[in-house]
Amino acid sequence: MCLSFHFNYAQLSTVVGKTEYPFWINIPEGDSLKQNAPLLIFLHGKSLSGTNLEKVKRYGVIRAIENGKKIPAIVVAPQLPSGPWNPDLVLNVLEYVKSNYSIDSSRVYVSGMSLGSYGTLGFAGKYPEKVAAAVAICGGGNVNDACNLSTVPLWIQHGDKDFIVPLSESQKIVDAIKKCDANADLKFTIIPGGNHGNVENLFRQDELYDWLLKQVKPDSSVHKL
């Protein structure tokens, strides 16, 4: 079976009970994705954790879509019940989506904010071969993952007025990645006046998606059902 993308409208729905993390999934509108679609996974911050998926709409990629943002990719937004993001359970979501939709495995992207930023870098750090690129906003990462992260195109962004997660958290992982590979494909943007909340508007800007979606993992095969 091969799914074909000829949708006249976006399809936002939930998937519950199929993976450890329940999730929102949005199928893009239009016919530009005729066979194999890019996949964008969004990981939320701590305040959206719980068991009510409606909370995941409060900010980030799903909120942007509901406010009219057109993203030419399948978008998945799982919900974390509590604690930190588990990269193995994020992989479980990815593998489920790949098994049930036509996904281009060379164009799998991960983005996250705050706790979701740590989750993004945690997932890309453990499974760099799965990720074409990642965007991590107002969070940080494990310096032990730095060499794996140096193999993934990354855009790390942090406000200089963030008093919840200090800028030093992003700076620390950026420095570790550069120490491992000074030529790593890494963008680090410090946002003047950015606090822990107002940087959320990045998810409503074209630049984030334009940068992500142009990244392609050359050694990944295209997944077809």
C-alpha positions as CSV (number, residue, x, y, z in Angstrom):
1,M,0.0,0.0,0.0
2,C,1.4,3.4,-0.9
3,L,-0.4,6.5,0.3
4,S,-0.6,9.5,-2.0
5,F,-0.9,13.1,-0.8
6,H,-3.8,14.9,-2.7
7,F,-5.5,16.6,0.3
8,N,-7.6,19.7,-0.2
9,Y,-7.4,20.5,3.5
10,A,-5.2,19.9,6.5
11,Q,-6.2,16.9,8.6
12,L,-5.4,17.3,12.3
13,S,-6.2,14.3,14.5
14,T,-5.0,12.4,17.5
15,V,-3.4,8.9,17.8
16,V,-3.9,7.4,21.2
17,G,-3.1,3.9,22.5
18,K,-0.7,3.0,19.6
19,T,2.5,4.3,21.1
20,E,3.7,5.1,24.6
21,Y,3.3,8.8,23.9
22,P,-0.1,9.8,22.4
23,F,0.2,12.4,19.8
24,W,-1.4,14.9,17.4
25,I,-0.7,14.3,13.7
26,N,-1.4,16.9,11.0
27,I,-1.5,15.8,7.3
28,P,-0.7,18.9,5.1
29,E,-3.1,20.3,2.6
30,G,-2.4,20.6,-1.1
31,D,-0.9,18.1,-3.5
32,S,2.8,19.0,-3.3
33,L,3.5,15.8,-1.3
34,K,2.4,13.2,-3.8
35,Q,4.2,10.2,-2.3
36,N,6.8,10.5,0.4
37,A,6.4,13.3,2.9
38,P,8.9,15.0,5.2
39,L,8.1,14.5,8.9
40,L,8.5,17.1,11.6
41,I,8.3,16.0,15.3
42,F,7.6,18.7,17.9
43,L,8.4,18.1,21.5
44,H,6.7,20.4,24.0
45,G,7.9,21.9,27.3
46,K,7.1,20.8,30.9
47,S,4.0,23.0,31.2
48,L,2.2,21.0,28.6
49,S,2.9,17.6,30.1
50,G,0.0,15.5,31.3
51,T,-2.8,13.3,29.9
52,N,-4.9,16.0,28.1
53,L,-3.7,16.2,24.5
54,E,-5.5,19.6,24.1
55,K,-2.7,21.1,26.2
56,V,-0.3,20.4,23.4
57,K,-2.1,23.0,21.3
58,R,-1.2,25.9,23.6
59,Y,2.1,26.7,21.9
60,G,4.5,25.5,19.3
61,V,4.0,23.9,15.9
62,I,0.4,22.7,16.4
63,R,-0.6,26.1,17.6
64,A,1.0,27.7,14.6
65,I,-0.9,25.3,12.3
66,E,-4.2,26.1,14.0
67,N,-3.4,29.8,13.5
68,G,-3.0,29.3,9.7
69,K,0.7,28.3,9.3
70,K,1.1,26.0,6.2
71,I,3.8,23.5,6.7
72,P,4.6,21.1,3.8
73,A,5.3,18.1,6.0
74,I,3.5,15.7,8.2
75,V,3.7,17.1,11.7
76,V,3.6,15.0,14.8
77,A,3.3,16.4,18.4
78,P,3.4,13.8,21.1
79,Q,2.5,14.5,24.8
80,L,4.8,13.6,27.6
81,P,2.9,12.5,30.8
82,S,5.6,13.6,33.2
83,G,9.4,13.7,33.7
84,P,11.9,14.1,30.9
85,W,11.5,13.1,27.3
86,N,12.6,9.5,26.6
87,P,14.4,9.2,23.2
88,D,13.4,5.6,22.9
89,L,9.7,6.5,23.2
90,V,10.1,9.3,20.7
91,L,11.7,6.7,18.4
92,N,8.6,4.5,19.0
93,V,6.4,7.4,17.7
94,L,8.6,7.9,14.7
95,E,8.6,4.2,13.8
96,Y,4.8,4.0,14.1
97,V,4.3,7.0,11.8
98,K,6.8,5.6,9.3
99,S,4.9,2.3,9.3
100,N,1.5,3.9,8.7
101,Y,2.3,6.8,6.4
102,S,4.6,7.4,3.4
103,I,7.5,9.1,5.0
104,D,10.8,10.3,3.4
105,S,13.3,8.9,5.9
106,S,15.9,11.3,4.6
107,R,13.8,14.2,5.7
108,V,12.9,13.6,9.4
109,Y,13.1,16.7,11.6
110,V,12.8,17.3,15.3
111,S,12.1,20.6,17.1
112,G,11.4,21.4,20.7
113,M,11.2,24.2,23.2
114,S,12.4,24.3,26.9
115,L,12.1,20.7,28.2
116,G,11.3,19.8,24.6
117,S,14.6,21.3,23.5
118,Y,16.4,18.9,25.8
119,G,14.3,16.2,24.4
120,T,15.2,17.2,20.9
121,L,18.9,17.2,21.5
122,G,18.5,14.0,23.5
123,F,16.8,12.2,20.6
124,A,19.2,13.6,18.0
125,G,22.1,12.7,20.2
126,K,21.1,9.1,20.7
127,Y,19.7,8.5,17.2
128,P,21.6,10.9,14.9
129,E,21.2,8.5,12.0
130,K,17.4,9.1,12.2
131,V,17.5,12.9,12.0
132,A,18.0,15.1,9.0
133,A,18.1,18.3,11.2
134,A,16.9,19.7,14.5
135,V,15.9,23.0,16.1
136,A,16.2,23.4,19.8
137,I,14.8,26.5,21.5
138,C,15.5,27.8,25.0
139,G,16.8,24.6,26.4
140,G,20.0,22.6,26.5
141,G,21.5,19.2,26.1
142,N,23.8,16.5,27.4
143,V,27.4,17.3,26.6
144,N,28.1,13.6,26.4
145,D,26.0,13.6,23.2
146,A,28.1,16.4,21.6
147,C,30.0,14.2,19.1
148,N,26.8,12.5,17.9
149,L,25.1,15.9,17.7
150,S,28.0,17.3,15.6
151,T,26.9,15.0,12.8
152,V,23.4,16.5,12.6
153,P,22.6,20.0,11.2
154,L,21.4,21.9,14.3
155,W,19.9,25.3,14.9
156,I,20.0,26.2,18.6
157,Q,18.2,29.4,19.7
158,H,18.0,31.0,23.1
159,G,16.9,34.4,24.4
160,D,19.3,36.5,26.4
161,K,16.7,37.4,28.9
162,D,15.6,33.9,29.8
163,F,15.5,33.5,33.6
164,I,13.9,30.1,33.6
165,V,16.5,28.2,31.5
166,P,19.6,30.3,31.4
167,L,21.3,31.0,28.1
168,S,24.4,29.2,29.5
169,E,22.5,25.9,29.0
170,S,22.5,26.3,25.3
171,Q,26.0,27.8,25.3
172,K,27.3,24.8,27.1
173,I,26.1,22.3,24.5
174,V,27.1,24.5,21.6
175,D,30.7,24.7,23.0
176,A,30.8,20.9,23.5
177,I,29.7,20.3,19.9
178,K,32.3,22.8,18.6
179,K,34.9,21.2,20.7
180,C,34.1,17.8,19.1
181,D,34.0,19.2,15.6
182,A,34.8,22.8,14.9
183,N,33.2,22.5,11.4
184,A,29.9,21.0,12.7
185,D,26.8,22.2,10.8
186,L,25.6,24.3,13.8
187,K,23.7,27.6,13.9
188,F,23.5,29.3,17.3
189,T,21.2,32.3,17.6
190,I,21.0,34.5,20.7
191,I,17.8,36.4,20.6
192,P,18.1,40.0,22.0
193,G,15.3,40.5,24.6
194,G,14.1,36.9,24.3
195,N,12.7,35.5,27.5
196,H,11.5,31.9,28.2
197,G,8.0,32.6,26.7
198,N,8.2,35.1,23.9
199,V,10.7,33.0,21.8
200,E,7.7,30.8,21.1
201,N,6.9,33.1,18.2
202,L,9.7,31.4,16.3
203,F,7.3,28.6,15.5
204,R,5.1,31.1,13.6
205,Q,8.0,32.3,11.4
206,D,8.8,30.9,8.0
207,E,12.6,30.9,8.7
208,L,12.5,28.0,11.1
209,Y,10.6,25.7,8.6
210,D,12.5,26.9,5.6
211,W,15.8,26.0,7.2
212,L,14.6,22.6,8.5
213,L,12.9,21.5,5.3
214,K,15.9,22.2,3.0
215,Q,18.0,19.7,5.0
216,V,18.2,16.2,3.6
217,K,20.1,13.3,5.0
218,P,22.0,11.9,2.0
219,D,22.7,8.4,3.3
220,S,19.1,7.7,4.3
221,S,16.8,5.6,2.2
222,V,13.3,6.7,1.3
223,H,10.7,4.7,3.2
224,K,7.9,3.3,1.1
225,L,5.0,1.2,2.1
